[in-house]
Amino acid sequence: MDWNKVGRWVLLAGSVALGVLAGLGGLWIFEAKVPAAMQTTVSSAEARVYYLGAGAALGFVIYAWALLGVAIAGRSAAAKARRELAKK
């Protein structure tokens, strides 16, 4: 089993879950702040789709930034190890 791939899948699932939770938080704020008289069935459904979709997109952005950070850190550590080996 390739643990790199497993780690990436876990990171993706966690990032998207975090993004969806952020979207749910935005939806909760929308429902709390917009008066019930101003909400229609259509606007409530559209808001739910919008906030959850935006949350999922945020999750993918979090995933991309995390992978970028891992790649930079990996290259930095590898470069440091090569420099140390070259000194010996």
N, C-alpha and C positions, 0 to 999 in steps of 0.2 A: 504494500500500500504506500503510495506517495504522499507523505505527510504535508508537503508543500501544497498540493492540490486540496487536501482536506482542510488545511488552514485557510486557504483562499475561499473555499465554500463557506466555512464558518464565519469568516470575516464578512463575506457578502451577505449572508443571512442576518448577521448581527447589525450590519450597517443599514440594511433595508428595514429591519425591524425598528431600529432607532429612528429612522426617517419617518416611518409610518406612525410611530408614537408622537413625533413632533407634529405630523399632520393631524392626528387626532386631537392634540392639544389646541391647534389652530381652529379646528372644527368646534371644539368645546367653547372656545372664546367667542366664535361667531354665533353659536346658539345662545350663549349667555348675554351677549351684547346687543344683538339685533332683536327688536321687539317681536313678539309672536304675531302681532297684527301685520307686520311688514313681511313676514315669512310666508311664502306659498310652498306648496308641495314641490313645485318645479325648482324654486330657488334653493330649497333645502337639499334636494337631490343633487342639484348642480354643485352646491357648496361641498357636499360630502365627496363627490367625485373629484372636485378640484383639490380640496385639502389632502385627501388620501393620495391622489396622483402626484401632487407637489411633494408630499412627504416621501413617497417612493423615489421620486427623482432626487430629492435631497439625500436619501440613503445611497443611491448610486454615486453621488458626488462625494459623500463621506468615504465610500469604498475606494474611489479613484484616488483621493487624497491619501488614504491609508496605504494603498499600494505604492504610491509615489514616495511616501516617507520610508517605507520598508526598502524600496529599491535604492534610495539614496543612502540609507544607513548601511545596507549591505555592501554597496560599492565602497563606501567610506571605510568600513572595517576591513574589507578585502585589500584596499589600497594600503592601509596601515600595516597589515600583516605582510604584504609584499615588501614594503619599505624596510620593515624590521628584518625580514629574511635576507634582504639584499645587503644589509649592514654586516651580517655574520659571515 
